[in-house]
Amino acid sequence: MLIRPWDAAVGASEWQEWLAAGDHFGLLAVNNLDPTHAPVVVPTHFAYSPGDSSSAGDSSLAGGSASPGEAGTPGDVPGPAGGAELLVHLARGNPVWPHLEAAAEVRLAVVGDHAYIPTYWRAEPGRAEEDGVPTSYYSAIEFLCHPKIVDDPSGKAEILASELAQFQPEGRHSRVDPDAAPYGPMLAAIRAVRLLVLAVDAKFKYDDQRPAEHRTVVAGLLEQRGRPLDAAAADQQRRRLAEVGNRHDHRPEPGTDALAPTKPECLRLPAGQG
């Protein structure tokens, strides 16, 4: 995922809080066993287990492109801890399993709070509104993971219990016991997977490179337009404005390559923690 400096998360807590406020639903992407075919993509809920926050220290980074042991960029901050996991279960008949069994790495992507920003909201000062360049606003997280498939009933029951605790904290469900009804006899119909988090890319694309006045106006226009996710996108833009301030000095100078890619802003866990 391309992440320009002004779109990067200001710290691990930013994407973690955004994720916690959502519904933990994303797309699991797995390389196809046949490289001439497209990757296999599975929409799924997942439970997030952050691991031990005391073990990562300053060697894990989010919001910068440095690897552990390298000098960080200005904005590098401690990332999530070693041992972070995403917990998933899928039907045994899901066609992803042979591809997942062969995969050393997979990605799980979560996207939300997105909105289309039309040309006439982004015209340069003094230019006709129809000459503006449209864009998309969105929040996104990509987890790079190592998959560990779980087939034993006790392991699957543990993952199901974790998912229920996250998605249904009010309870009102039976205990997940691999040796007892109602869920025990059903476990044969599913397989589970622990996705050990190796890296996290987080992006909050809300025109942070533009002046604060422009972003404030666009947030108001989003609220007025009122499409399904416009209010959420406006909230994110106002939150970023309050947290990161005016970052339009990152904007490329005229005549420079505004589309030149930057390195992904990601977190890498130290060796042995994934």
Wavefront OBJ file of the C-alpha trace (Angstrom):
o trace
v 0.000 0.000 0.000
v 1.366 3.386 -0.991
v 1.581 5.651 2.058
v 2.790 9.193 1.624
v 4.240 10.943 4.690
v 1.164 13.073 5.308
v -1.152 10.018 5.207
v 0.828 7.921 7.686
v -0.494 6.990 11.112
v 0.914 9.272 13.800
v 1.464 6.237 16.020
v 0.359 2.673 16.636
v -2.368 3.893 18.965
v -4.083 5.704 16.085
v -4.729 2.613 13.989
v -5.368 0.450 17.047
v -8.073 2.815 18.293
v -9.606 3.048 14.808
v -9.635 -0.739 14.536
v -11.162 -1.149 18.009
v -14.001 1.213 17.095
v -14.906 -0.804 13.996
v -16.439 -4.185 13.338
v -13.202 -6.148 12.678
v -14.208 -7.204 9.188
v -11.724 -7.385 6.341
v -10.418 -9.195 3.283
v -7.928 -12.037 3.707
v -5.696 -12.273 0.612
v -3.743 -15.473 -0.044
v -1.433 -16.269 -2.954
v -2.869 -18.773 -5.396
v -1.064 -22.105 -5.698
v -1.182 -21.476 -9.442
v 0.789 -18.254 -9.971
v -1.023 -17.663 -13.269
v -4.302 -17.319 -11.378
v -5.477 -14.451 -9.220
v -4.963 -14.509 -5.443
v -7.721 -16.013 -3.318
v -9.600 -13.363 -1.334
v -11.898 -14.199 1.576
v -14.162 -11.666 3.338
v -14.185 -12.446 7.044
v -14.595 -11.209 10.581
v -11.502 -11.557 12.766
v -10.592 -11.091 16.402
v -7.539 -8.979 17.190
v -5.189 -10.017 19.979
v -2.556 -7.291 20.567
v 0.018 -9.500 22.270
v 2.434 -8.303 24.951
v 2.821 -4.529 24.667
v 5.904 -4.639 26.865
v 7.947 -6.812 24.529
v 8.201 -4.631 21.427
v 9.925 -1.601 22.893
v 11.281 0.961 20.442
v 12.477 -1.615 17.919
v 9.041 -1.957 16.329
v 7.927 0.972 14.249
v 4.643 2.237 12.882
v 4.376 5.410 10.876
v 7.900 5.165 9.438
v 9.760 2.988 6.985
v 12.665 1.885 9.146
v 13.254 -1.731 10.058
v 14.268 -2.811 13.562
v 17.780 -1.679 14.315
v 17.772 1.058 11.661
v 17.542 4.775 12.264
v 13.898 5.820 12.163
v 12.317 8.688 10.281
v 10.855 11.666 12.157
v 7.383 10.252 13.092
v 8.579 6.755 13.965
v 6.915 5.525 17.132
v 6.638 2.232 18.957
v 4.274 -0.161 17.210
v 2.178 -3.065 18.419
v 3.808 -5.739 20.479
v 5.361 -9.004 19.471
v 2.871 -11.824 19.594
v -0.006 -9.867 18.051
v -2.480 -12.155 16.287
v -5.610 -12.082 14.180
v -7.962 -14.987 14.906
v -10.194 -16.370 12.162
v -12.398 -19.394 11.556
v -13.813 -20.472 8.206
v -15.946 -23.302 6.902
v -14.000 -26.483 6.218
v -15.307 -26.404 2.648
v -13.850 -22.961 1.931
v -11.633 -23.220 -1.178
v -8.926 -21.066 0.435
v -7.493 -23.886 2.578
v -5.018 -25.529 0.158
v -3.645 -22.103 -0.725
v -3.444 -21.096 2.926
v -1.652 -24.343 3.840
v 1.087 -23.476 1.351
v 1.412 -19.800 2.304
v 4.227 -18.420 4.447
v 2.717 -14.936 4.362
v -0.774 -13.555 3.807
v -2.395 -10.146 4.096
v -5.585 -9.063 5.780
v -6.882 -5.633 4.782
v -9.455 -3.438 6.527
v -10.869 -0.295 4.892
v -13.463 2.170 6.150
v -14.627 5.769 6.582
v -14.261 6.344 2.854
v -15.723 9.057 0.658
v -15.369 10.362 -2.896
v -14.169 13.986 -3.034
v -15.318 15.676 -6.276
v -13.310 17.955 -8.556
v -15.117 21.123 -7.516
v -14.149 20.651 -3.846
v -10.430 20.494 -4.630
v -9.808 23.205 -7.202
v -6.637 25.218 -6.645
v -7.122 28.844 -5.525
v -7.844 31.028 -8.531
v -8.652 28.070 -10.801
v -12.029 27.037 -12.188
v -13.746 24.481 -9.949
v -14.098 22.019 -12.823
v -10.291 21.923 -13.084
v -9.921 20.407 -9.622
v -8.476 16.921 -9.163
v -10.846 14.449 -7.470
v -9.643 12.048 -4.817
v -10.744 9.423 -2.328
v -10.652 9.745 1.442
v -10.308 6.557 3.488
v -8.772 4.812 6.467
v -6.985 1.516 5.843
v -4.920 -1.074 7.667
v -3.015 -3.940 6.064
v -1.708 -6.718 8.274
v 1.125 -8.870 6.955
v 0.829 -12.222 8.722
v 2.190 -15.732 8.988
v -0.721 -18.215 9.083
v -0.911 -21.119 11.536
v -3.831 -23.421 10.793
v -5.606 -24.880 13.810
v -7.443 -28.202 13.441
v -7.505 -29.667 16.941
v -10.885 -29.214 18.659
v -9.473 -27.532 21.765
v -7.564 -24.996 19.695
v -10.609 -24.216 17.584
v -12.767 -23.862 20.696
v -10.261 -21.391 22.156
v -10.389 -19.247 19.015
v -14.181 -19.352 18.890
v -14.352 -18.309 22.535
v -12.044 -15.356 21.812
v -14.204 -14.297 18.864
v -17.377 -14.502 20.926
v -15.778 -12.464 23.703
v -14.902 -9.722 21.221
v -18.028 -9.675 19.070
v -20.603 -10.600 21.708
v -19.289 -9.205 25.007
v -22.817 -9.160 26.410
v -22.701 -12.958 26.527
v -25.998 -14.770 25.922
v -24.241 -17.738 24.302
v -23.394 -21.218 25.474
v -19.906 -22.130 26.655
v -17.602 -23.264 23.865
v -16.603 -26.755 25.009
v -15.021 -29.091 22.439
v -16.499 -32.064 24.282
v -20.028 -30.808 24.816
v -23.058 -29.561 22.937
v -24.044 -27.299 21.382
v -20.754 -26.212 19.815
v -18.525 -29.237 20.347
v -20.172 -31.419 17.675
v -20.077 -28.503 15.226
v -16.315 -27.964 15.375
v -15.645 -30.580 12.702
v -17.356 -28.308 10.168
v -14.776 -25.524 10.534
v -11.057 -24.911 10.550
v -9.383 -22.011 12.324
v -6.238 -20.002 11.740
v -4.004 -17.839 13.866
v -2.521 -15.056 11.771
v 0.711 -14.028 13.494
v 1.265 -10.341 12.753
v 4.624 -9.606 11.107
v 3.987 -6.028 9.977
v 1.279 -3.392 9.903
v 0.698 -0.687 7.294
v -1.769 2.006 8.383
v -3.028 4.899 6.254
v -5.403 7.785 6.935
v -5.894 9.623 3.642
v -7.714 12.890 4.336
v -5.738 15.581 2.466
v -3.425 16.316 5.387
v -0.976 17.834 2.877
v -3.442 20.665 2.209
v -3.972 23.770 4.367
v -6.150 23.467 7.451
v -8.690 25.905 6.032
v -9.283 23.689 3.005
v -9.719 20.559 5.102
v -12.160 22.291 7.433
v -14.289 23.379 4.468
v -14.283 19.888 2.951
v -15.310 18.320 6.268
v -18.301 20.652 6.322
v -19.181 19.809 2.722
v -19.065 16.092 3.541
v -21.463 16.613 6.429
v -23.806 18.590 4.179
v -23.722 16.026 1.361
v -24.723 13.227 3.702
v -23.887 10.077 1.727
v -23.691 6.905 3.862
v -20.051 7.285 5.012
v -19.636 11.047 4.562
v -20.130 11.837 8.253
v -17.556 9.228 9.264
v -15.045 10.578 6.731
v -15.649 14.119 8.002
v -15.075 12.942 11.569
v -11.761 11.386 10.571
v -10.704 14.537 8.749
v -11.514 16.732 11.759
v -9.744 14.285 14.089
v -6.611 14.294 11.934
v -6.730 18.065 11.717
v -6.802 18.285 15.506
v -4.072 15.661 16.022
v -1.551 16.439 13.286
v -2.330 20.084 12.575
v -1.297 21.790 9.382
v 1.004 19.515 7.380
v 0.668 21.106 3.945
v 4.415 21.799 3.938
v 4.769 18.160 2.814
v 3.122 19.024 -0.470
v 5.435 18.585 -3.529
v 6.841 21.756 -5.034
v 5.574 22.745 -8.497
v 7.477 20.878 -11.173
v 8.324 17.895 -8.963
v 6.932 14.399 -9.456
v 3.886 14.480 -7.193
v 3.177 10.827 -7.947
v 6.621 9.493 -7.033
v 6.052 6.610 -4.614
v 7.303 6.595 -1.072
v 8.293 3.565 0.958
v 5.392 1.923 2.777
v 4.976 3.128 6.325
v 5.053 -0.113 8.257
v 5.895 -1.912 11.411
v 8.259 -4.903 11.520
v 8.393 -7.086 14.568
v 11.853 -8.211 15.681
v 12.996 -11.628 14.543
v 11.635 -14.412 16.668
v 8.447 -12.554 17.619
v 6.358 -13.717 14.683
l 1 2 3 4 5 6 7 8 9 10 11 12 13 14 15 16 17 18 19 20 21 22 23 24 25 26 27 28 29 30 31 32 33 34 35 36 37 38 39 40 41 42 43 44 45 46 47 48 49 50 51 52 53 54 55 56 57 58 59 60 61 62 63 64 65 66 67 68 69 70 71 72 73 74 75 76 77 78 79 80 81 82 83 84 85 86 87 88 89 90 91 92 93 94 95 96 97 98 99 100 101 102 103 104 105 106 107 108 109 110 111 112 113 114 115 116 117 118 119 120 121 122 123 124 125 126 127 128 129 130 131 132 133 134 135 136 137 138 139 140 141 142 143 144 145 146 147 148 149 150 151 152 153 154 155 156 157 158 159 160 161 162 163 164 165 166 167 168 169 170 171 172 173 174 175 176 177 178 179 180 181 182 183 184 185 186 187 188 189 190 191 192 193 194 195 196 197 198 199 200 201 202 203 204 205 206 207 208 209 210 211 212 213 214 215 216 217 218 219 220 221 222 223 224 225 226 227 228 229 230 231 232 233 234 235 236 237 238 239 240 241 242 243 244 245 246 247 248 249 250 251 252 253 254 255 256 257 258 259 260 261 262 263 264 265 266 267 268 269 270 271 272 273 274
